[in-house]
Amino acid sequence: MRPSCYALNTLLLTKKPAYEALSYVWGPQNPSHPVQCNNDNLAVGGNLRDALRYLRKPDAPRVLWIDRIAINQEDMAERAQQVSLMGDIYSSASLIAIWLGTTDDSTEPAIGLLHGLGGQMIEYMKKHNLKSYLEAQTIKDHFQYSSLEDPIWPAVRSLLQRPWFSRV
């Protein structure tokens, strides 16, 4: 199924519109893939096409702000103006969806381990009434995680080496 979208009119952030923002890596734009947008075709790269397919809700519309679609990439003045607003655009979103790419065999175990470690950190912070992760950096206690020989660590390394983590 080909992804589709409906471009919205310009919205003022001061009106606090409800939307989610997508953070992703553009990746190669060739070959390009058509996305139906307002009864027209918009050419996008494979990574965005995959994100749109995966993030689509099967039973409800989803309002996503996506730079490749929301910004006229041919208009340099618009691009510059929108780039200057990106901090506000992302901070005003109700949710930021991060697209790391399609899954492989190591994705689920790596995310599971990171989720577990994050949960331990949150519980530790609650238990010791810590208000920030900066405070938690002084931890002397040990968290429970797999030994360094466990095959989960190459999976975590593979996940963290995805292009999203090295964007500027």
N, C-alpha and C positions, 0 to 999 in steps of 0.2 A: 504494500500500500504506500502510495506516494504521500509524503508529509504535506500538510496544508496549513495555511495561516491566514489570518485576517488582520491587516494592518489597521491600527487604531489611529484616530486623529491625534493631533498634538495634545498632550495632557500637561497641565501645570503641576509641578511637584507640590506647590503650595496648597493645592486642592486635595492632596493626600489620596491619590487614586490607588486602588487595590491592584497590585501586580507582584509578580515574582521576577527576579532577574536571573539570567543565565551567565555563569562564568565558565568559559571553555577556551580551548586553543583552536584558532581558526584552522591550522594545518594546511596542507596543500589544497589549492582551489581548483586544480586541474587533476583529474577530470572534475567537471562541475556536475551537480545533480539538480534537477528542477524541483522546486518547491512551489506548489500552487499558492499564490498569495493575492487575494482580492481578484480572483478570476484571471490572473496573469501568472506567468512563470518567473520565478526569481532563481538564479543560479547560485547554489551554495556549495561549499566543499563537503567532502564525505563525512567529516567529523560532526559538522552541524546537522547534516541530514540524519546521521545516526542518533544524535541527541534528540532531535525533534521526534523521531520515531519512538524512542524509548520513553521520553518524558510526557508524551501525549496521554491524557487521561481518557480511558475508554468510554466513560459515561458522562463526561462534563467538559465544558470548555476550560481552557487554562490560559490565563493572561500572563505571558512571559515578555519581558523586555530583553531583546537580543540585539546586540550592537549591529550585527551584519544586516539585520532586517529593519531595525528602527532608524538607522542612520543612512542617509543617502551617501553611499561611498564615493560617488562621482563628484559630489559637491564639497570641495576642500574647506570652504568657509563653514558649512554645516558640520562637517567632521570635526573641525577644530573647536567649534562651539560646543558640540555634544561631548567631546573628550573632556573638556573643562568641567562638564557637569557630571561626569561618571561617578565621582565620589558621592554626590548627592543622590544620583539615580540608584546606586547600590544600597546606600544607607537608608533610603526611603522604601525599599522593597520589603514586602512582608516576609519574604524568604529568598535566599540566594541558593539556587541549584548549581552545584558544581559538577560539571561533566568531565570525568577523567578519561573517557573513551569506553569502548565496548569491553565487556568482561572477557576474561580468559580463565583458565583453570586455577590460577593463583589469586584471583581477585577476591573471591568470597572469604577464603581463609585469612588473607592479609587484613581485610577490613574487619573481620571478626576479632582478630587479635588486637588491632588498634582500638576497636570499640570496647573490648574488655579492659584494656589498659586505661582508656579514658574514663570508664566507669569506676575503676579503682581510684583514679585521681579525684573524681568528683566526690566519692564517698569519703576519701581521706580529708578533702577540704571541708566537707560538712562536719565530720567528726572533730576536726581541730579548729573549726570556726575561722577558716582562712577566707579572705575576701577576694583574693586575686591569685592568678597563676604565678605571679611574681613572688608572692609570699610562699607559695608551694614549692618554689625552686630550692628552698633551703631544707627540703625533706631529708631526714636521716634514716627513715624507715625504708624498707625494701618492698617493692611491689612484686606480686606473683606473676611471672611470665616464663615462657618456655626457655630451655637452655639454648645457648648460642649455637649448639650443634643441630638443633631442631630444624627440619626442612621448611618450617614456616618463615624463617628469616629471609631466605632468597625471594620468597613470595612478597614479603613486605618491601624488600629492596626493589623488586620489579615494579611494584605499585608506586613507590616514591620516585622512581626514575621516569615516570610518565611525563610527557611534555608540560602538562599544566603546572607542575611543581617548579619548573625552571623558567617560567614566563617572567618577563620584566614588568 
